[in-house]
Amino acid sequence: MEIDVGARRSGKTDRMLDWLESAPPRQRYILVCHSHTEVERLRKLVKDEDRNINPNRIVSVDQIGTLRGLRGSRHSSLAIDNVDLVLPSLLGHPVSRISATGNDEAA
């Protein structure tokens, strides 16, 4: 797992879209956003920038439980944009601190 940490409006979402666009074709990522509004914004951005990203693979946090074909597929994985907003939506409580295990290249 890689983590991209930066201030608001520092390009994290653009880097996420670049990463998704460069993923191997067999790797089917689903991008999870914190709200329907953000999903629509990113779908429009993907279309306007003519990115090679399937807009139907951009979903809101409340849609991830309904995704078929993700569980058990070795070629599907989640990418989460703005995890600081997604976690409270999932958990129903504010999150004050997180820790994660990752590789030395991503911090």
Secondary structure, 3 states (H helix, E strand, C coil): CCCCCCCCCCCHHHHHHHHHHCCCCCCEEEEEECCHHHHHHHHHHHHHCCCCCCHHHEEEHHHHHHCCCCCCCCCEEEEECCHHHHHHHHHCCCCCCCCCCCCCCCC
